Amino acid sequence: MSKQALSPRSTSNRDGSGFAGPNHGRFAIVADPIPNWREAKASLERWMLVEALTRSRGNMAAASRLLGITKVAVLHAVRRHDLMSYTKAREA
């Protein structure tokens, strides 16, 4: 084997795929665990709701149109994620 084949800066392996294994300089093994499906889904849903409500200035009907879901679905999601403070219909 040549020194280039053993070098962590090598850009390809024997099959020419560009990946030289887990010790390759461009790739890192991440120790963080992958979040479970429910946590990831809830996080994405919350982010999308906040973004849509911010763009629509708190108008849930407009946010529902941006998201492509019903107003009732937005209302339920807002309550589920406790995001009423982002809406015009803030509870007093």
PDB file of N, CA, C and O in Angstrom, chain B, residues numbered from 101:
ATOM      1  N   MET B 101       0.829  -1.178   0.000  1.00  0.00           N
ATOM      2  CA  MET B 101       0.000   0.000   0.000  1.00  0.00           C
ATOM      3  C   MET B 101       0.877   1.247   0.000  1.00  0.00           C
ATOM      4  O   MET B 101       1.927   1.267   0.642  1.00  0.00           O
ATOM      5  N   SER B 102       0.459   2.267  -0.704  1.00  0.00           N
ATOM      6  CA  SER B 102       1.230   3.500  -0.754  1.00  0.00           C
ATOM      7  C   SER B 102       0.886   4.383   0.446  1.00  0.00           C
ATOM      8  O   SER B 102      -0.120   4.168   1.122  1.00  0.00           O
ATOM      9  N   LYS B 103       1.737   5.378   0.698  1.00  0.00           N
ATOM     10  CA  LYS B 103       1.486   6.294   1.800  1.00  0.00           C
ATOM     11  C   LYS B 103       0.211   7.097   1.566  1.00  0.00           C
ATOM     12  O   LYS B 103      -0.493   7.435   2.517  1.00  0.00           O
ATOM     13  N   GLN B 104      -0.087   7.400   0.314  1.00  0.00           N
ATOM     14  CA  GLN B 104      -1.286   8.166   0.017  1.00  0.00           C
ATOM     15  C   GLN B 104      -2.538   7.385   0.405  1.00  0.00           C
ATOM     16  O   GLN B 104      -3.506   7.980   0.878  1.00  0.00           O
ATOM     17  N   ALA B 105      -2.540   6.071   0.216  1.00  0.00           N
ATOM     18  CA  ALA B 105      -3.696   5.256   0.560  1.00  0.00           C
ATOM     19  C   ALA B 105      -3.924   5.234   2.065  1.00  0.00           C
ATOM     20  O   ALA B 105      -5.061   5.058   2.503  1.00  0.00           O
ATOM     21  N   LEU B 106      -2.879   5.406   2.867  1.00  0.00           N
ATOM     22  CA  LEU B 106      -3.013   5.396   4.307  1.00  0.00           C
ATOM     23  C   LEU B 106      -3.243   6.788   4.894  1.00  0.00           C
ATOM     24  O   LEU B 106      -3.604   6.911   6.065  1.00  0.00           O
ATOM     25  N   SER B 107      -3.043   7.806   4.119  1.00  0.00           N
ATOM     26  CA  SER B 107      -3.151   9.172   4.602  1.00  0.00           C
ATOM     27  C   SER B 107      -4.604   9.540   4.873  1.00  0.00           C
ATOM     28  O   SER B 107      -5.481   9.192   4.082  1.00  0.00           O
ATOM     29  N   PRO B 108      -4.883  10.246   5.989  1.00  0.00           N
ATOM     30  CA  PRO B 108      -6.255  10.674   6.252  1.00  0.00           C
ATOM     31  C   PRO B 108      -6.751  11.731   5.284  1.00  0.00           C
ATOM     32  O   PRO B 108      -7.947  12.021   5.253  1.00  0.00           O
ATOM     33  N   ARG B 109      -5.866  12.311   4.496  1.00  0.00           N
ATOM     34  CA  ARG B 109      -6.269  13.321   3.519  1.00  0.00           C
ATOM     35  C   ARG B 109      -6.596  12.724   2.160  1.00  0.00           C
ATOM     36  O   ARG B 109      -6.979  13.445   1.238  1.00  0.00           O
ATOM     37  N   SER B 110      -6.449  11.438   2.034  1.00  0.00           N
ATOM     38  CA  SER B 110      -6.767  10.776   0.775  1.00  0.00           C
ATOM     39  C   SER B 110      -8.234  11.008   0.450  1.00  0.00           C
ATOM     40  O   SER B 110      -9.080  10.923   1.340  1.00  0.00           O
ATOM     41  N   THR B 111      -8.550  11.298  -0.797  1.00  0.00           N
ATOM     42  CA  THR B 111      -9.926  11.643  -1.151  1.00  0.00           C
ATOM     43  C   THR B 111     -10.736  10.461  -1.653  1.00  0.00           C
ATOM     44  O   THR B 111     -11.924  10.615  -1.938  1.00  0.00           O
ATOM     45  N   SER B 112     -10.136   9.298  -1.770  1.00  0.00           N
ATOM     46  CA  SER B 112     -10.919   8.157  -2.215  1.00  0.00           C
ATOM     47  C   SER B 112     -10.336   6.872  -1.670  1.00  0.00           C
ATOM     48  O   SER B 112      -9.187   6.818  -1.231  1.00  0.00           O
ATOM     49  N   ASN B 113     -11.151   5.849  -1.708  1.00  0.00           N
ATOM     50  CA  ASN B 113     -10.666   4.542  -1.312  1.00  0.00           C
ATOM     51  C   ASN B 113     -10.447   3.700  -2.564  1.00  0.00           C
ATOM     52  O   ASN B 113     -10.449   4.227  -3.676  1.00  0.00           O
ATOM     53  N   ARG B 114     -10.262   2.425  -2.393  1.00  0.00           N
ATOM     54  CA  ARG B 114      -9.936   1.562  -3.544  1.00  0.00           C
ATOM     55  C   ARG B 114     -11.008   1.547  -4.625  1.00  0.00           C
ATOM     56  O   ARG B 114     -10.703   1.444  -5.813  1.00  0.00           O
ATOM     57  N   ASP B 115     -12.272   1.652  -4.201  1.00  0.00           N
ATOM     58  CA  ASP B 115     -13.333   1.602  -5.213  1.00  0.00           C
ATOM     59  C   ASP B 115     -13.616   2.966  -5.846  1.00  0.00           C
ATOM     60  O   ASP B 115     -14.478   3.066  -6.718  1.00  0.00           O
ATOM     61  N   GLY B 116     -12.905   4.020  -5.422  1.00  0.00           N
ATOM     62  CA  GLY B 116     -13.051   5.337  -6.025  1.00  0.00           C
ATOM     63  C   GLY B 116     -14.290   6.088  -5.593  1.00  0.00           C
ATOM     64  O   GLY B 116     -14.689   7.053  -6.245  1.00  0.00           O
ATOM     65  N   SER B 117     -14.919   5.652  -4.480  1.00  0.00           N
ATOM     66  CA  SER B 117     -16.173   6.275  -4.065  1.00  0.00           C
ATOM     67  C   SER B 117     -15.986   7.614  -3.371  1.00  0.00           C
ATOM     68  O   SER B 117     -16.957   8.353  -3.209  1.00  0.00           O
ATOM     69  N   GLY B 118     -14.775   7.949  -2.956  1.00  0.00           N
ATOM     70  CA  GLY B 118     -14.555   9.216  -2.284  1.00  0.00           C
ATOM     71  C   GLY B 118     -14.614   9.114  -0.781  1.00  0.00           C
ATOM     72  O   GLY B 118     -14.295  10.082  -0.092  1.00  0.00           O
ATOM     73  N   PHE B 119     -15.006   7.990  -0.253  1.00  0.00           N
ATOM     74  CA  PHE B 119     -15.077   7.802   1.193  1.00  0.00           C
ATOM     75  C   PHE B 119     -14.004   6.817   1.610  1.00  0.00           C
ATOM     76  O   PHE B 119     -13.990   5.674   1.153  1.00  0.00           O
ATOM     77  N   ALA B 120     -13.119   7.250   2.466  1.00  0.00           N
ATOM     78  CA  ALA B 120     -11.985   6.409   2.850  1.00  0.00           C
ATOM     79  C   ALA B 120     -12.144   5.802   4.236  1.00  0.00           C
ATOM     80  O   ALA B 120     -11.167   5.299   4.791  1.00  0.00           O
ATOM     81  N   GLY B 121     -13.325   5.832   4.806  1.00  0.00           N
ATOM     82  CA  GLY B 121     -13.545   5.184   6.089  1.00  0.00           C
ATOM     83  C   GLY B 121     -13.782   6.163   7.217  1.00  0.00           C
ATOM     84  O   GLY B 121     -13.765   7.376   7.004  1.00  0.00           O
ATOM     85  N   PRO B 122     -14.006   5.642   8.431  1.00  0.00           N
ATOM     86  CA  PRO B 122     -14.377   6.485   9.562  1.00  0.00           C
ATOM     87  C   PRO B 122     -13.273   7.428  10.024  1.00  0.00           C
ATOM     88  O   PRO B 122     -13.573   8.396  10.723  1.00  0.00           O
ATOM     89  N   ASN B 123     -12.009   7.195   9.670  1.00  0.00           N
ATOM     90  CA  ASN B 123     -10.929   8.070  10.087  1.00  0.00           C
ATOM     91  C   ASN B 123     -10.581   9.109   9.034  1.00  0.00           C
ATOM     92  O   ASN B 123      -9.550   9.773   9.140  1.00  0.00           O
ATOM     93  N   HIS B 124     -11.408   9.255   8.038  1.00  0.00           N
ATOM     94  CA  HIS B 124     -11.170  10.199   6.958  1.00  0.00           C
ATOM     95  C   HIS B 124     -11.249  11.618   7.507  1.00  0.00           C
ATOM     96  O   HIS B 124     -12.082  11.897   8.369  1.00  0.00           O
ATOM     97  N   GLY B 125     -10.407  12.509   7.030  1.00  0.00           N
ATOM     98  CA  GLY B 125     -10.334  13.871   7.531  1.00  0.00           C
ATOM     99  C   GLY B 125     -11.601  14.685   7.362  1.00  0.00           C
ATOM    100  O   GLY B 125     -11.841  15.589   8.162  1.00  0.00           O
ATOM    101  N   ARG B 126     -12.422  14.410   6.364  1.00  0.00           N
ATOM    102  CA  ARG B 126     -13.632  15.201   6.127  1.00  0.00           C
ATOM    103  C   ARG B 126     -14.827  14.697   6.915  1.00  0.00           C
ATOM    104  O   ARG B 126     -15.853  15.376   6.956  1.00  0.00           O
ATOM    105  N   PHE B 127     -14.735  13.551   7.532  1.00  0.00           N
ATOM    106  CA  PHE B 127     -15.865  12.965   8.226  1.00  0.00           C
ATOM    107  C   PHE B 127     -15.553  12.834   9.705  1.00  0.00           C
ATOM    108  O   PHE B 127     -14.411  12.574  10.081  1.00  0.00           O
ATOM    109  N   ALA B 128     -16.543  13.010  10.530  1.00  0.00           N
ATOM    110  CA  ALA B 128     -16.360  12.863  11.966  1.00  0.00           C
ATOM    111  C   ALA B 128     -17.461  11.972  12.513  1.00  0.00           C
ATOM    112  O   ALA B 128     -18.598  12.007  12.043  1.00  0.00           O
ATOM    113  N   ILE B 129     -17.119  11.191  13.490  1.00  0.00           N
ATOM    114  CA  ILE B 129     -18.109  10.365  14.169  1.00  0.00           C
ATOM    115  C   ILE B 129     -18.714  11.210  15.270  1.00  0.00           C
ATOM    116  O   ILE B 129     -18.001  11.714  16.138  1.00  0.00           O
ATOM    117  N   VAL B 130     -20.020  11.365  15.237  1.00  0.00           N
ATOM    118  CA  VAL B 130     -20.715  12.212  16.191  1.00  0.00           C
ATOM    119  C   VAL B 130     -21.175  11.368  17.361  1.00  0.00           C
ATOM    120  O   VAL B 130     -21.760  10.301  17.175  1.00  0.00           O
ATOM    121  N   ALA B 131     -20.910  11.848  18.572  1.00  0.00           N
ATOM    122  CA  ALA B 131     -21.276  11.107  19.771  1.00  0.00           C
ATOM    123  C   ALA B 131     -22.697  11.404  20.228  1.00  0.00           C
ATOM    124  O   ALA B 131     -23.241  10.673  21.055  1.00  0.00           O
ATOM    125  N   ASP B 132     -23.316  12.476  19.697  1.00  0.00           N
ATOM    126  CA  ASP B 132     -24.668  12.818  20.114  1.00  0.00           C
ATOM    127  C   ASP B 132     -25.643  11.752  19.649  1.00  0.00           C
ATOM    128  O   ASP B 132     -25.578  11.310  18.502  1.00  0.00           O
ATOM    129  N   PRO B 133     -26.546  11.334  20.525  1.00  0.00           N
ATOM    130  CA  PRO B 133     -27.533  10.333  20.098  1.00  0.00           C
ATOM    131  C   PRO B 133     -28.548  10.954  19.145  1.00  0.00           C
ATOM    132  O   PRO B 133     -28.820  12.153  19.210  1.00  0.00           O
ATOM    133  N   ILE B 134     -29.087  10.161  18.293  1.00  0.00           N
ATOM    134  CA  ILE B 134     -30.135  10.610  17.379  1.00  0.00           C
ATOM    135  C   ILE B 134     -31.406  10.783  18.207  1.00  0.00           C
ATOM    136  O   ILE B 134     -31.758   9.888  18.976  1.00  0.00           O
ATOM    137  N   PRO B 135     -32.114  11.930  18.066  1.00  0.00           N
ATOM    138  CA  PRO B 135     -33.341  12.107  18.844  1.00  0.00           C
ATOM    139  C   PRO B 135     -34.399  11.119  18.381  1.00  0.00           C
ATOM    140  O   PRO B 135     -34.421  10.707  17.221  1.00  0.00           O
ATOM    141  N   ASN B 136     -35.280  10.743  19.310  1.00  0.00           N
ATOM    142  CA  ASN B 136     -36.310   9.808  18.874  1.00  0.00           C
ATOM    143  C   ASN B 136     -37.301  10.525  17.953  1.00  0.00           C
ATOM    144  O   ASN B 136     -37.328  11.753  17.882  1.00  0.00           O
ATOM    145  N   TRP B 137     -38.086   9.755  17.274  1.00  0.00           N
ATOM    146  CA  TRP B 137     -38.972  10.271  16.232  1.00  0.00           C
ATOM    147  C   TRP B 137     -39.941  11.317  16.771  1.00  0.00           C
ATOM    148  O   TRP B 137     -40.134  12.359  16.144  1.00  0.00           O
ATOM    149  N   ARG B 138     -40.548  11.056  17.912  1.00  0.00           N
ATOM    150  CA  ARG B 138     -41.541  11.979  18.465  1.00  0.00           C
ATOM    151  C   ARG B 138     -40.926  13.328  18.811  1.00  0.00           C
ATOM    152  O   ARG B 138     -41.521  14.371  18.538  1.00  0.00           O
ATOM    153  N   GLU B 139     -39.738  13.314  19.409  1.00  0.00           N
ATOM    154  CA  GLU B 139     -39.064  14.566  19.758  1.00  0.00           C
ATOM    155  C   GLU B 139     -38.711  15.365  18.504  1.00  0.00           C
ATOM    156  O   GLU B 139     -38.906  16.579  18.463  1.00  0.00           O
ATOM    157  N   ALA B 140     -38.199  14.692  17.497  1.00  0.00           N
ATOM    158  CA  ALA B 140     -37.811  15.366  16.256  1.00  0.00           C
ATOM    159  C   ALA B 140     -39.040  15.948  15.552  1.00  0.00           C
ATOM    160  O   ALA B 140     -39.007  17.077  15.062  1.00  0.00           O
ATOM    161  N   LYS B 141     -40.110  15.178  15.506  1.00  0.00           N
ATOM    162  CA  LYS B 141     -41.343  15.633  14.857  1.00  0.00           C
ATOM    163  C   LYS B 141     -41.940  16.824  15.596  1.00  0.00           C
ATOM    164  O   LYS B 141     -42.373  17.790  14.969  1.00  0.00           O
ATOM    165  N   ALA B 142     -41.966  16.759  16.923  1.00  0.00           N
ATOM    166  CA  ALA B 142     -42.517  17.854  17.718  1.00  0.00           C
ATOM    167  C   ALA B 142     -41.673  19.119  17.561  1.00  0.00           C
ATOM    168  O   ALA B 142     -42.209  20.224  17.480  1.00  0.00           O
ATOM    169  N   SER B 143     -40.373  18.953  17.519  1.00  0.00           N
ATOM    170  CA  SER B 143     -39.477  20.097  17.351  1.00  0.00           C
ATOM    171  C   SER B 143     -39.689  20.768  15.999  1.00  0.00           C
ATOM    172  O   SER B 143     -39.747  21.995  15.917  1.00  0.00           O
ATOM    173  N   LEU B 144     -39.804  19.979  14.951  1.00  0.00           N
ATOM    174  CA  LEU B 144     -40.039  20.521  13.612  1.00  0.00           C
ATOM    175  C   LEU B 144     -41.411  21.193  13.536  1.00  0.00           C
ATOM    176  O   LEU B 144     -41.538  22.280  12.972  1.00  0.00           O
ATOM    177  N   GLU B 145     -42.432  20.554  14.098  1.00  0.00           N
ATOM    178  CA  GLU B 145     -43.781  21.114  14.074  1.00  0.00           C
ATOM    179  C   GLU B 145     -43.811  22.459  14.809  1.00  0.00           C
ATOM    180  O   GLU B 145     -44.410  23.422  14.331  1.00  0.00           O
ATOM    181  N   ARG B 146     -43.166  22.513  15.964  1.00  0.00           N
ATOM    182  CA  ARG B 146     -43.132  23.758  16.736  1.00  0.00           C
ATOM    183  C   ARG B 146     -42.416  24.860  15.942  1.00  0.00           C
ATOM    184  O   ARG B 146     -42.900  25.989  15.873  1.00  0.00           O
ATOM    185  N   TRP B 147     -41.267  24.531  15.347  1.00  0.00           N
ATOM    186  CA  TRP B 147     -40.521  25.521  14.577  1.00  0.00           C
ATOM    187  C   TRP B 147     -41.362  26.046  13.414  1.00  0.00           C
ATOM    188  O   TRP B 147     -41.397  27.253  13.170  1.00  0.00           O
ATOM    189  N   MET B 148     -42.044  25.144  12.691  1.00  0.00           N
ATOM    190  CA  MET B 148     -42.866  25.565  11.553  1.00  0.00           C
ATOM    191  C   MET B 148     -44.028  26.447  12.002  1.00  0.00           C
ATOM    192  O   MET B 148     -44.361  27.419  11.325  1.00  0.00           O
ATOM    193  N   LEU B 149     -44.644  26.120  13.130  1.00  0.00           N
ATOM    194  CA  LEU B 149     -45.739  26.939  13.647  1.00  0.00           C
ATOM    195  C   LEU B 149     -45.250  28.340  14.028  1.00  0.00           C
ATOM    196  O   LEU B 149     -45.869  29.341  13.667  1.00  0.00           O
ATOM    197  N   VAL B 150     -44.148  28.397  14.752  1.00  0.00           N
ATOM    198  CA  VAL B 150     -43.606  29.700  15.152  1.00  0.00           C
ATOM    199  C   VAL B 150     -43.265  30.534  13.920  1.00  0.00           C
ATOM    200  O   VAL B 150     -43.554  31.730  13.874  1.00  0.00           O
ATOM    201  N   GLU B 151     -42.656  29.909  12.935  1.00  0.00           N
ATOM    202  CA  GLU B 151     -42.286  30.622  11.710  1.00  0.00           C
ATOM    203  C   GLU B 151     -43.529  31.135  10.978  1.00  0.00           C
ATOM    204  O   GLU B 151     -43.562  32.292  10.560  1.00  0.00           O
ATOM    205  N   ALA B 152     -44.546  30.293  10.821  1.00  0.00           N
ATOM    206  CA  ALA B 152     -45.764  30.705  10.118  1.00  0.00           C
ATOM    207  C   ALA B 152     -46.510  31.789  10.894  1.00  0.00           C
ATOM    208  O   ALA B 152     -47.009  32.743  10.297  1.00  0.00           O
ATOM    209  N   LEU B 153     -46.590  31.653  12.217  1.00  0.00           N
ATOM    210  CA  LEU B 153     -47.276  32.661  13.024  1.00  0.00           C
ATOM    211  C   LEU B 153     -46.519  33.990  13.023  1.00  0.00           C
ATOM    212  O   LEU B 153     -47.133  35.056  13.051  1.00  0.00           O
ATOM    213  N   THR B 154     -45.213  33.927  12.991  1.00  0.00           N
ATOM    214  CA  THR B 154     -44.413  35.153  12.930  1.00  0.00           C
ATOM    215  C   THR B 154     -44.620  35.855  11.596  1.00  0.00           C
ATOM    216  O   THR B 154     -44.816  37.070  11.551  1.00  0.00           O
ATOM    217  N   ARG B 155     -44.578  35.095  10.518  1.00  0.00           N
ATOM    218  CA  ARG B 155     -44.766  35.688   9.180  1.00  0.00           C
ATOM    219  C   ARG B 155     -46.167  36.250   8.989  1.00  0.00           C
ATOM    220  O   ARG B 155     -46.358  37.225   8.262  1.00  0.00           O
ATOM    221  N   SER B 156     -47.158  35.625   9.652  1.00  0.00           N
ATOM    222  CA  SER B 156     -48.546  36.081   9.509  1.00  0.00           C
ATOM    223  C   SER B 156     -48.948  37.041  10.623  1.00  0.00           C
ATOM    224  O   SER B 156     -50.124  37.377  10.763  1.00  0.00           O
ATOM    225  N   ARG B 157     -47.972  37.483  11.415  1.00  0.00           N
ATOM    226  CA  ARG B 157     -48.198  38.417  12.521  1.00  0.00           C
ATOM    227  C   ARG B 157     -49.266  37.914  13.490  1.00  0.00           C
ATOM    228  O   ARG B 157     -50.100  38.684  13.967  1.00  0.00           O
ATOM    229  N   GLY B 158     -49.231  36.612  13.775  1.00  0.00           N
ATOM    230  CA  GLY B 158     -50.135  36.027  14.761  1.00  0.00           C
ATOM    231  C   GLY B 158     -51.490  35.608  14.237  1.00  0.00           C
ATOM    232  O   GLY B 158     -52.312  35.114  15.008  1.00  0.00           O
ATOM    233  N   ASN B 159     -51.752  35.786  12.959  1.00  0.00           N
ATOM    234  CA  ASN B 159     -53.038  35.430  12.374  1.00  0.00           C
ATOM    235  C   ASN B 159     -53.042  33.926  12.069  1.00  0.00           C
ATOM    236  O   ASN B 159     -52.337  33.466  11.170  1.00  0.00           O
ATOM    237  N   MET B 160     -53.841  33.172  12.825  1.00  0.00           N
ATOM    238  CA  MET B 160     -53.848  31.707  12.656  1.00  0.00           C
ATOM    239  C   MET B 160     -54.427  31.272  11.316  1.00  0.00           C
ATOM    240  O   MET B 160     -53.996  30.260  10.764  1.00  0.00           O
ATOM    241  N   ALA B 161     -55.391  32.013  10.781  1.00  0.00           N
ATOM    242  CA  ALA B 161     -55.955  31.658   9.473  1.00  0.00           C
ATOM    243  C   ALA B 161     -54.894  31.817   8.382  1.00  0.00           C
ATOM    244  O   ALA B 161     -54.760  30.963   7.506  1.00  0.00           O
ATOM    245  N   ALA B 162     -54.148  32.915   8.447  1.00  0.00           N
ATOM    246  CA  ALA B 162     -53.075  33.125   7.466  1.00  0.00           C
ATOM    247  C   ALA B 162     -51.965  32.096   7.653  1.00  0.00           C
ATOM    248  O   ALA B 162     -51.401  31.609   6.673  1.00  0.00           O
ATOM    249  N   ALA B 163     -51.648  31.761   8.897  1.00  0.00           N
ATOM    250  CA  ALA B 163     -50.628  30.746   9.172  1.00  0.00           C
ATOM    251  C   ALA B 163     -51.057  29.390   8.611  1.00  0.00           C
ATOM    252  O   ALA B 163     -50.234  28.640   8.087  1.00  0.00           O
ATOM    253  N   SER B 164     -52.344  29.084   8.721  1.00  0.00           N
ATOM    254  CA  SER B 164     -52.836  27.807   8.195  1.00  0.00           C
ATOM    255  C   SER B 164     -52.689  27.753   6.674  1.00  0.00           C
ATOM    256  O   SER B 164     -52.378  26.701   6.116  1.00  0.00           O
ATOM    257  N   ARG B 165     -52.912  28.875   6.013  1.00  0.00           N
ATOM    258  CA  ARG B 165     -52.728  28.910   4.562  1.00  0.00           C
ATOM    259  C   ARG B 165     -51.252  28.735   4.190  1.00  0.00           C
ATOM    260  O   ARG B 165     -50.933  28.039   3.227  1.00  0.00           O
ATOM    261  N   LEU B 166     -50.364  29.361   4.946  1.00  0.00           N
ATOM    262  CA  LEU B 166     -48.930  29.197   4.692  1.00  0.00           C
ATOM    263  C   LEU B 166     -48.494  27.744   4.853  1.00  0.00           C
ATOM    264  O   LEU B 166     -47.680  27.240   4.080  1.00  0.00           O
ATOM    265  N   LEU B 167     -49.045  27.078   5.867  1.00  0.00           N
ATOM    266  CA  LEU B 167     -48.656  25.697   6.162  1.00  0.00           C
ATOM    267  C   LEU B 167     -49.418  24.667   5.326  1.00  0.00           C
ATOM    268  O   LEU B 167     -49.004  23.512   5.227  1.00  0.00           O
ATOM    269  N   GLY B 168     -50.521  25.086   4.731  1.00  0.00           N
ATOM    270  CA  GLY B 168     -51.315  24.156   3.924  1.00  0.00           C
ATOM    271  C   GLY B 168     -52.136  23.195   4.763  1.00  0.00           C
ATOM    272  O   GLY B 168     -52.399  22.068   4.345  1.00  0.00           O
ATOM    273  N   ILE B 169     -52.546  23.644   5.960  1.00  0.00           N
ATOM    274  CA  ILE B 169     -53.386  22.823   6.836  1.00  0.00           C
ATOM    275  C   ILE B 169     -54.583  23.654   7.267  1.00  0.00           C
ATOM    276  O   ILE B 169     -54.635  24.854   7.001  1.00  0.00           O
ATOM    277  N   THR B 170     -55.541  23.025   7.929  1.00  0.00           N
ATOM    278  CA  THR B 170     -56.750  23.730   8.334  1.00  0.00           C
ATOM    279  C   THR B 170     -56.484  24.635   9.534  1.00  0.00           C
ATOM    280  O   THR B 170     -55.501  24.478  10.258  1.00  0.00           O
ATOM    281  N   LYS B 171     -57.405  25.593   9.718  1.00  0.00           N
ATOM    282  CA  LYS B 171     -57.299  26.489  10.872  1.00  0.00           C
ATOM    283  C   LYS B 171     -57.427  25.713  12.179  1.00  0.00           C
ATOM    284  O   LYS B 171     -56.760  26.029  13.164  1.00  0.00           O
ATOM    285  N   VAL B 172     -58.275  24.709  12.181  1.00  0.00           N
ATOM    286  CA  VAL B 172     -58.465  23.892  13.384  1.00  0.00           C
ATOM    287  C   VAL B 172     -57.187  23.131  13.724  1.00  0.00           C
ATOM    288  O   VAL B 172     -56.830  23.005  14.896  1.00  0.00           O
ATOM    289  N   ALA B 173     -56.498  22.625  12.702  1.00  0.00           N
ATOM    290  CA  ALA B 173     -55.231  21.910  12.941  1.00  0.00           C
ATOM    291  C   ALA B 173     -54.183  22.851  13.527  1.00  0.00           C
ATOM    292  O   ALA B 173     -53.407  22.460  14.399  1.00  0.00           O
ATOM    293  N   VAL B 174     -54.164  24.101  13.039  1.00  0.00           N
ATOM    294  CA  VAL B 174     -53.232  25.090  13.592  1.00  0.00           C
ATOM    295  C   VAL B 174     -53.593  25.389  15.044  1.00  0.00           C
ATOM    296  O   VAL B 174     -52.712  25.449  15.901  1.00  0.00           O
ATOM    297  N   LEU B 175     -54.866  25.574  15.322  1.00  0.00           N
ATOM    298  CA  LEU B 175     -55.304  25.858  16.686  1.00  0.00           C
ATOM    299  C   LEU B 175     -54.906  24.727  17.640  1.00  0.00           C
ATOM    300  O   LEU B 175     -54.390  24.982  18.728  1.00  0.00           O
ATOM    301  N   HIS B 176     -55.146  23.486  17.230  1.00  0.00           N
ATOM    302  CA  HIS B 176     -54.787  22.344  18.085  1.00  0.00           C
ATOM    303  C   HIS B 176     -53.273  22.276  18.296  1.00  0.00           C
ATOM    304  O   HIS B 176     -52.807  22.013  19.405  1.00  0.00           O
ATOM    305  N   ALA B 177     -52.519  22.513  17.241  1.00  0.00           N
ATOM    306  CA  ALA B 177     -51.058  22.464  17.353  1.00  0.00           C
ATOM    307  C   ALA B 177     -50.537  23.601  18.226  1.00  0.00           C
ATOM    308  O   ALA B 177     -49.606  23.409  19.009  1.00  0.00           O
ATOM    309  N   VAL B 178     -51.131  24.776  18.094  1.00  0.00           N
ATOM    310  CA  VAL B 178     -50.731  25.913  18.922  1.00  0.00           C
ATOM    311  C   VAL B 178     -50.986  25.602  20.389  1.00  0.00           C
ATOM    312  O   VAL B 178     -50.146  25.892  21.240  1.00  0.00           O
ATOM    313  N   ARG B 179     -52.121  25.023  20.687  1.00  0.00           N
ATOM    314  CA  ARG B 179     -52.425  24.649  22.077  1.00  0.00           C
ATOM    315  C   ARG B 179     -51.498  23.535  22.563  1.00  0.00           C
ATOM    316  O   ARG B 179     -51.031  23.570  23.702  1.00  0.00           O
ATOM    317  N   ARG B 180     -51.232  22.558  21.713  1.00  0.00           N
ATOM    318  CA  ARG B 180     -50.372  21.429  22.081  1.00  0.00           C
ATOM    319  C   ARG B 180     -48.959  21.906  22.422  1.00  0.00           C
ATOM    320  O   ARG B 180     -48.328  21.382  23.340  1.00  0.00           O
ATOM    321  N   HIS B 181     -48.469  22.897  21.684  1.00  0.00           N
ATOM    322  CA  HIS B 181     -47.111  23.403  21.895  1.00  0.00           C
ATOM    323  C   HIS B 181     -47.076  24.664  22.761  1.00  0.00           C
ATOM    324  O   HIS B 181     -46.021  25.276  22.928  1.00  0.00           O
ATOM    325  N   ASP B 182     -48.230  25.049  23.310  1.00  0.00           N
ATOM    326  CA  ASP B 182     -48.339  26.213  24.190  1.00  0.00           C
ATOM    327  C   ASP B 182     -47.764  27.469  23.514  1.00  0.00           C
ATOM    328  O   ASP B 182     -46.877  28.132  24.051  1.00  0.00           O
ATOM    329  N   LEU B 183     -48.290  27.772  22.334  1.00  0.00           N
ATOM    330  CA  LEU B 183     -47.802  28.909  21.541  1.00  0.00           C
ATOM    331  C   LEU B 183     -48.838  30.031  21.417  1.00  0.00           C
ATOM    332  O   LEU B 183     -48.773  30.830  20.482  1.00  0.00           O
ATOM    333  N   MET B 184     -49.779  30.097  22.336  1.00  0.00           N
ATOM    334  CA  MET B 184     -50.812  31.132  22.240  1.00  0.00           C
ATOM    335  C   MET B 184     -50.212  32.535  22.276  1.00  0.00           C
ATOM    336  O   MET B 184     -50.806  33.468  21.735  1.00  0.00           O
ATOM    337  N   SER B 185     -49.057  32.701  22.898  1.00  0.00           N
ATOM    338  CA  SER B 185     -48.430  34.015  22.957  1.00  0.00           C
ATOM    339  C   SER B 185     -47.991  34.501  21.579  1.00  0.00           C
ATOM    340  O   SER B 185     -47.720  35.690  21.409  1.00  0.00           O
ATOM    341  N   TYR B 186     -47.916  33.613  20.595  1.00  0.00           N
ATOM    342  CA  TYR B 186     -47.535  33.986  19.229  1.00  0.00           C
ATOM    343  C   TYR B 186     -48.744  34.372  18.373  1.00  0.00           C
ATOM    344  O   TYR B 186     -48.581  34.783  17.224  1.00  0.00           O
ATOM    345  N   THR B 187     -49.944  34.245  18.918  1.00  0.00           N
ATOM    346  CA  THR B 187     -51.151  34.490  18.130  1.00  0.00           C
ATOM    347  C   THR B 187     -51.807  35.808  18.519  1.00  0.00           C
ATOM    348  O   THR B 187     -51.495  36.398  19.553  1.00  0.00           O
ATOM    349  N   LYS B 188     -52.732  36.258  17.656  1.00  0.00           N
ATOM    350  CA  LYS B 188     -53.508  37.456  17.965  1.00  0.00           C
ATOM    351  C   LYS B 188     -54.567  37.136  19.005  1.00  0.00           C
ATOM    352  O   LYS B 188     -55.013  38.033  19.721  1.00  0.00           O
ATOM    353  N   ALA B 189     -54.974  35.891  19.104  1.00  0.00           N
ATOM    354  CA  ALA B 189     -56.021  35.484  20.040  1.00  0.00           C
ATOM    355  C   ALA B 189     -55.404  35.106  21.390  1.00  0.00           C
ATOM    356  O   ALA B 189     -55.693  34.044  21.943  1.00  0.00           O
ATOM    357  N   ARG B 190     -54.554  35.989  21.906  1.00  0.00           N
ATOM    358  CA  ARG B 190     -53.870  35.719  23.177  1.00  0.00           C
ATOM    359  C   ARG B 190     -54.874  35.634  24.319  1.00  0.00           C
ATOM    360  O   ARG B 190     -55.817  36.421  24.400  1.00  0.00           O
ATOM    361  N   GLU B 191     -54.653  34.674  25.189  1.00  0.00           N
ATOM    362  CA  GLU B 191     -55.534  34.519  26.339  1.00  0.00           C
ATOM    363  C   GLU B 191     -55.204  35.602  27.360  1.00  0.00           C
ATOM    364  O   GLU B 191     -54.033  35.875  27.623  1.00  0.00           O
ATOM    365  N   ALA B 192     -56.218  36.206  27.925  1.00  0.00           N
ATOM    366  CA  ALA B 192     -56.003  37.292  28.877  1.00  0.00           C
ATOM    367  C   ALA B 192     -55.747  36.786  30.279  1.00  0.00           C
ATOM    368  O   ALA B 192     -55.548  37.582  31.196  1.00  0.00           O
TER     369      ALA B 192
END
